Amino acid sequence: MGAKKTKIKKREPIERVYRNGREAIVRVVRKKAKAKAVVSTPVIPPCAIQEYKRGPARIALNEYELPSYDTATKITLIAKDPFWLYAYWDIAESSIEDVKRQLGGNLDGTKFIVRMYDVTYKNFNGFNANHWFDIEMGRHSSNWYISLWNDNASYCGEIGILHNSGRFFPMARSNFVHTPRANSSNRFEEIWMDLSHEEPPQAPQGPDAKAGGARAGTGGSVQYDTAGRVNYASVSRKKKIYLNIADLKNYYGRLSPLLREIMFSRVSRKRLYRYLYSAMSKAEWHDILYFRRLHGAKFGRRTMLGASEFMSAGASENLGQGASEFVQPGKKRKFFFEIGAELIVYGRTEPDAEVRLGDKKVELKSDGTFSMRFSLPDGKIGLPFIAASNDKIETRKISTTVNRKTE
Amino acid sequence: MHKGYLCLVLHAHLPFVRHPEEEQFLEENWLYEAITETYIPLIQIFEKLVEDHVDFRVTMSLTPTLASMLQDKLLQDRYIRHINKLIELADKEVQRTGYDPKFHGLALMYYRKFIEAKEVFADKYKKDLVSAFKKFQDLGHVEILASCATHGFLPILGINPSDAEAQVRVGVDHYRKTFGRDPVGFWLPECGYYPGVDNFLAEAGIKYFFVDSHGIINADPAPKYSVYAPLYCPSGVAAFGRDWESSKQVWSSKEGYPGDTDYREYYRDIGYELEYDYIKPYIHPIGFRINTGLKYWRITGNTDHKEPYVPEWAKEKAAQHAGNFMFNREKQIEHIAYHMDRKPMIISPYDAELFGHWWFEGPMWIDFLIRKIAYDQKTVKLATPSDYLREYPVNQMAVPSPSTWGYKGYNEVWLEGSNDWIYRHLHAAGDRMKELAEKFSNCAEKGKNDLARRALNQAARELLLAQASDWPFIMKTGTMVEYAQKRVKLHINRFTRIYRDMMNGLVDKEWLMDVESKDNIFSDMDCAKYYSSRLPAQGGSLEQYSSSKAEGRVEK
C-alpha cells in the first residue's frame, strides 16, 4: 500500500487520492486506539488523589490566562444559523510532523485547508459526500465562519494539509452538524400521538405531591403511538398518514426530508417507493401523493399562520433579544446643560434644645448644629423654625422665606 | 364558555453572582434590584390575588442559579443591608423634596415600596423568597418550570451530549430538592432547542417545554395548527410555541407597551443626577455613580426632555394596556378557534425581570390583566401547559426546528465575534470533565476518599458555572463585558487546575476549600455523578449502592 501511495496516475478517480490520505489517518487512529487501550486499562489504584499544600509554581495558573489544547488535533463545527457554520480547531505539532514525514520531510507546496463535506442524507464514510469544498487557512488561524448555500443540510469538516498534487492529508474530522431550516416544511402529512394512556401531567393542586420519585413517564424508550389506535374521525375528517419507526429514526438521524422532495421530482415513483417507504402499503403511498397535491391543504394552513405568517425566515427578526434592547447602554447625548437648585439651611442652638420646622422635629447633631437640604423648585418657600430650650421655658422663632425664579 | 387559553410564562433567571471575597460587589446588585423591583412586587400581587379569590394560573421558571442565590445566607444578609441603605436614602429624599410637590410624592412612594419590600423579605418569608413561590405553586396558582443547572445554552453545549444531559439532570434534581416535587415543564434556556434535546427531557420525566414560534412553524412535518397547539416530539415531550404577536406587544420597546410616554423612564436615576457628595454613600464605594432605583421622570417622548413621573397616569395606562392586551387575545382566539378542532392556546413568555425592573409598571399590568381576564370577559382563560395536555392528550407529532428566541432566531447572539472564543474552552472542559468522572468515579463514593470526591464535584460545579448562557450574551450586548469574560476565564481556570491536579494525583486542599466556599452553588449535590456512566444517577440510590457494598464487605 505504501508503495502505491507515491505513484498516482493522473486520471485515477479522486476517491483514490482521498483514500491514500485517509489511510494515514486511519492508521494513526488505530495506533491511538491501540495505545489508548493499553493506557486506560491499567488498574488505577482505588484512589490516587492525595493532598498537598501550596502547590508548586508549575501548577499555579494565572486566573485569567486561558489553557491551550494543542496537544491533539481537533476540529469542531457549530451551526450558527441556517446559512452559517462556525468552525474552530487546534492543530498539534505532531500531526503536522506526520504529514511532513509522508511528504518526504518538508511542507513545500502545501497549504492548510478545512474541507467541508455536505453529508445531507448520507451515512458518511469518507467518500460518499454529496459534494465538498475547501477553505484555505493560515497555519495559525484557529476558527472560521463558513457560509453555506442551503439551509437544512448536514455537514462535516476535516482539517488537513493539501498538497499541490491534489493529495489531501486530513488530520482530524469534526462532529456532524445539521443546520436549521429557514422555512416551513414542505410535508403536510399529519401524524398524531396519543399520550392519554400515560400518566397525565401531575395536577399542580395539593402540596403533598410526591418528591424525588423515580423517572416517570416514558420509561426510557420512545413510544410512537401513531397508528389507528386513536379514533381520528373525532379529531379531523382529513385522512391521517403515519410514518413507520424507521422513518422517525430518519428524523433523528437528521436525514434531510428536503432531499426527498428533490427525489420526488427526479426519481421514478416506483423506485422511490421501494427506497423510502418499503414498509408502507400501496394505499398509504397513494395517500401521501394525494395529500401533497391538495392545494386546499396548503391554503388552509396559511390562514392558520395568522400573525406569524410574515416571519418566514427566523422568527424574532425585529424583536431584538428579549431584554437586550433594554440593556443597551444609555443613549448618547451630545451637549447638554441642566440646572437644579437645592437649598441648604443650617443653624445652631443648645445641644439639648428642640428645633422644629413647622410641626416636624429637626435632628440636632451632638454640638447643637443642624443642617437640612431641600430640593428647590421655582416659587416661594417659607421656613418657619422654632427652637425651644430643654426646659421649655424659652422659645425662639425664626422665619425665613426663599424665592426661586428661573428664566 | 371560553374559547381558548392564554398561557403567561414568566422566566425568572439571573446568573450566579456571589462574591464573598469582597465587601460590596457591583454585579451582585443585579439580584438585589431584581428582588426589590420584580420578585417582591410579583409576590405581593400573587398574594393579593389569592386573598381576593381570583382564579389565576401563571407559569413561571425560577432557574437553579436564581433559586440558589435566593436561598444563600450571605446574599440574603447582604440584601437586608442593601434594602436598609435604600430606605435610608429614600428617607433623606422625602425630606429633601419636602418643598417640591413634583417629587415629594415620588420620594414617598419609593420609601413606602422599600419598607414593604423589607417587610415581605425579612418578616413574612424569613429571607427565603423561594418559599413564597413554592407556596403559590402548592396553592395551585403558579406552575414552576424546571430549567438547566446554570442556564447553559444547549444548542451549542449539545455538541458534547454529556454536557447538555448534565445541565438538564442537575436542573431537574435541583428542582426536586427545592420544590419537593417532580417538575412537569422545563424552560430551555433562551428557548434553545435542537432535535434530540427532548430525549434528555423525556428521560428526566419532563412533559413539555417551550420553543420560539419558528421552532413550531418550521417543524417537520408542518404543524396543522401553527403555534396555537403543542406538538409532540417523537420522544413524547410536548413543545409549545411562543406566540409572536402577543410577545411583540409587550417586548418591543418602541411599539410595545413599555415605551409609553406616561411610564417611568429607566435611564434617569438619581444615582446619576443628584449632587455627588449627597449621593455618595449610596453609589459604588469606589465612587462611580450607579443606579439607585429611585427614578423621578417619565418617558415623556423621544427626546432628552423629560417630565416628572405621575404614578396615577401610569397606573391608568397600565390598566388600559392590560385591557388592550386582553382584547387582542380575545379577537385572536375567536379568529383562530374557528379554524381549529380544539381550543387554541396562546403562549406568551417573557423575562420576568422585564416586569418591574425595566418596565416599572409591569407587575401592575400583570395584576390588571389577570383580574380583567377573570371578570371582564368569557373568551380567554388563563391556563398552564399541563392543564392543556390534560385536556388534549392527543396532539400532532412533528420534529420542531432548531431555534432560539434570540435575535434572528438562531444561535447568533451566543455565537459571534465577541464570544465565540469561549466554546473551545467549554467543549474541551466538558470532555475533560467526562474523563475525570470516568476515571475517578470509583473514589467519588461517599466516605471513600473525601478529598477526591470534593475535587471532582467542584470541577463539575466550575464547569457548570462557566457554561451559563449569560456570559456570551453579556459579551455581545456590550455592557459589563469585562465581568463576563472574567467569569468564563475564572471558572475555566479553576476547572483546569482541578483537572490537572487530579491527573497528577495531588489536590491542594486549602485552595479547594477556598474555591468551594466561593463557588458554592449546588454545594449539597454530587454534581460529578451526572457526568459518569458508572455511578447510578438517581438521588437516593447512590447511598443504597455504597451501603450495600459496605454490607458485603462486613460479611466477608
Interface residues (C-beta under 8 A of the other chain):
Chain A: I44 P46 C47 A48 I49 Q50 E51 Y52 K53 R54 G55 I59 L61 N62 E63 Y64 E65 L66 P67 Y69 T76 I78 A79 K80 D81 P82 Y86 Y88 D90 S142 N143 N175 H178 P180 R181 A182 N183 S184 S185 N186 R187 F188 E189 E190 I191 W192 M193 D194 L195 S196 E198 P200 P201 Q202 A203 P204 Q205 G206 P207 A209 K210 A211 G212 G213 A214 R215 A216 G217 T218 G220 V222 Q223 Y224 T226 V230 V235 S236 L248 Y251 Y252 R254 P257 G300 R301 T303 M304 L305 G306 A307 S308 M311 A313 G314 A315 S316 E317 N318 L319 G320 Q321 G322 A323 S324 E325 F326 V327 Q328 P329 G330 K331 R333 F336 G340 E342 L343 M372 R373 F374 S375 L376 P377 I381
Chain B: Q95 R96 T97 G98 Y99 D100 P101 K102 F103 Q137 D138 G140 E143 P155 I156 I159 R176 K177 G180 R181 D182 V184 P195 G196 N199 A202 E203 A204 G205 K207 Y208 D212 S213 H214 I217 N218 A219 D220 P221 A222 K224 Y225 S226 V227 Y228 Y232 P234 S235 G236 D243 W244 E245 S247 K248 W251 S252 S253 P258 Y266 Y267 E273 E275 Y278 D304 Q332 H335 I336 H339 M340 D341 Y350 D351 E353 L354 W358 T384 P385 S386 L389 R390 P393 V394 N395 Q396 M397 A398 V399 S401 P402 S403 W405 G406 Y407 K408 G409 Y410 N411 E412 V413 L415 E416 D420 W421 Y423 R424 H425 H427 A428 K439 F440 N442 C443 K448 N449 L451 A452 A455 F473 K476 T477 G478 T479 K486 K489 L490 I492 N493 R494 T496 R497 R500 D501 M502 N504 G505 L506 V507 D508 K509 E510 W511 Q538 G539 G540
